[in-house]
Amino acid sequence: MGPLALKLDERFTSADYVTWDGDEQWELIRGVPYDMKETSLYEQN
């Protein structure tokens, strides 16, 4: 997936989304990609 390496003000479409490779899950909200990695408030190291 490439958005992290791109300009922060760039917007994406669902057509862009389907071209991203990898096992990561992303959600587009108004064209901004958000990493949907599962996290927990109770994560232990």
N, C-alpha and C positions, 0 to 999 in steps of 0.2 A: 504494500500500500504506500502511496506517496504523499498524502497531504501534509504530513508532519514536516516534510522537507520543502514544502511550497510556501508561498507568501501567506501570511496570516489573514490577509484581507480577501483572499480568493474564495469564491463561492463555487459549489459543486452541485451537480444534478444527479438524479437517479441513473442516468445514462453513464455518468462518470463512475458512480458507485459500483456498477456491475462489472466494470473493467478492472477493479482493484483486486490484486491477488493476495493470497495469504489466508491464514486461519483466524485472523483478528475479526472481531465483530464491531462494526461502526454503525452509528445512527446519524442521519443527516437531519439537522434542524435548521430550516431556512438557509440551506446551502452550506452550513458549517458542520464539518465532521466531528463527531464525539466518539471517543473510544469507549466501547461498552464492556470493557474488561470487568469481570466480577471482582469486586472488592468487598471487604467486610470491615465494619467499624471495630470489630473485635479480633482483627488479625494478630497473631502472635508470631514473634520472630523465633 
